[in-house]
Amino acid sequence: MVNIIIVAHNEIAKGFVHCIKNIIDTPIDYLHTFSIKNSEKNIEDLLLQVKDFVNNIAVNSEVLILVDLYGATPSNIASQLASKDKIEVITGLNLPMLIRAISYAKNGLKICVNKALEGAKSGIMHIV
């Protein structure tokens, strides 16, 4: 089972989890969140906190970190934790991406990542 961690600004991570709980009516014990607040200036402390959590989980499972915005503090933290075989990071979090990641978490990290990316892209539509 892939553990999924959302690392995002302020309450975005918790908002996604709230939405998922309304869509998927079963407990998701492999979904975790870290909210990065603008007022928290010590990025090194945040990095250590997330790193400790991820390293503890990664001992027994693979980890997918989903981040809201590339280049911002959450993605800077997450990118330092990525390791090709065990921990991967995807930025640009959207709800279809998260639903796919959750749906394919039992299939291993590579499939979970690919399905999450597919979901993210196919969930974007221009309606005229």
C-alpha positions in Angstrom: 0.0 0.0 0.0 1.3 3.4 -0.9 1.0 6.1 1.8 -0.2 9.4 0.4 0.9 12.6 2.0 -0.6 16.0 1.0 1.8 18.9 1.8 0.1 22.1 1.0 -0.4 25.8 2.0 -2.5 26.6 5.0 -5.7 24.6 5.1 -5.7 23.3 1.5 -4.5 19.8 2.6 -7.3 19.5 5.2 -9.8 20.8 2.6 -8.9 18.1 0.2 -9.2 15.4 2.9 -12.6 16.8 3.9 -13.8 16.6 0.2 -12.4 13.0 -0.1 -14.3 11.9 3.0 -17.5 13.2 1.4 -16.8 11.4 -1.8 -15.3 8.1 -0.6 -17.3 6.7 2.3 -14.6 4.5 3.8 -11.7 5.4 6.2 -8.5 6.1 4.4 -5.8 5.5 6.9 -3.0 5.8 4.4 -3.8 9.5 3.6 -1.9 12.1 5.7 -1.6 15.9 5.6 0.9 18.6 6.4 -0.4 22.2 6.3 2.3 24.8 5.7 1.4 28.1 7.2 2.8 31.4 5.8 3.6 32.5 9.3 6.0 29.6 9.9 9.3 31.0 8.8 11.7 28.2 9.8 11.6 26.0 6.8 14.3 23.8 8.2 12.1 22.8 11.2 9.2 22.1 8.8 11.5 20.0 6.6 12.7 18.0 9.6 9.1 17.4 10.8 7.9 16.2 7.4 11.1 14.2 6.8 10.8 12.4 10.1 7.2 11.5 9.3 7.9 10.3 5.8 11.0 8.3 6.8 9.0 6.5 9.5 6.3 5.6 7.0 8.8 4.7 4.2 10.3 2.0 6.3 7.3 -0.3 5.5 5.7 1.2 2.5 6.2 3.5 -0.5 5.2 7.1 -0.3 3.5 9.5 -2.7 3.7 13.2 -1.7 1.1 15.4 -3.4 1.8 19.2 -3.4 -0.4 22.1 -4.3 2.0 24.5 -6.1 5.4 23.8 -7.7 8.2 26.1 -6.6 6.6 27.2 -3.3 7.5 26.1 0.2 5.5 22.8 0.2 7.1 21.7 -3.0 10.6 22.8 -1.9 10.2 20.7 1.3 8.8 17.7 -0.6 11.4 17.8 -3.4 14.1 17.3 -0.8 12.5 14.0 0.3 12.0 12.4 -3.1 13.9 9.2 -3.8 13.3 7.4 -7.1 12.4 4.0 -5.7 10.4 4.7 -2.5 9.2 8.3 -2.3 7.8 10.3 -5.3 6.4 13.8 -5.5 3.7 15.3 -7.8 2.8 19.0 -7.8 -0.3 20.7 -9.0 -2.7 18.8 -6.7 -6.3 18.6 -7.8 -9.2 16.5 -6.7 -9.2 14.1 -9.7 -5.5 13.4 -9.0 -6.1 12.7 -5.4 -9.1 10.4 -6.1 -6.9 8.4 -8.6 -4.0 8.2 -6.2 -6.3 6.8 -3.4 -7.9 4.4 -5.8 -4.6 3.0 -7.0 -2.6 3.1 -3.8 -2.8 -0.7 -3.4 -1.1 -1.2 -6.8 2.3 0.1 -5.9 4.0 3.5 -6.3 4.7 3.5 -10.1 1.1 2.7 -11.0 -0.2 5.0 -8.4 1.9 7.9 -9.7 0.9 7.2 -13.3 -2.8 7.0 -12.5 -2.7 10.1 -10.4 -1.1 12.0 -13.2 -3.7 10.7 -15.7 -6.5 11.7 -13.3 -5.0 15.2 -12.9 -4.8 15.8 -16.6 -8.1 14.2 -17.6 -9.9 16.1 -14.8 -9.1 19.5 -16.5 -11.8 20.4 -19.0 -12.6 23.6 -20.8 -16.4 23.9 -20.8 -17.8 26.5 -23.2 
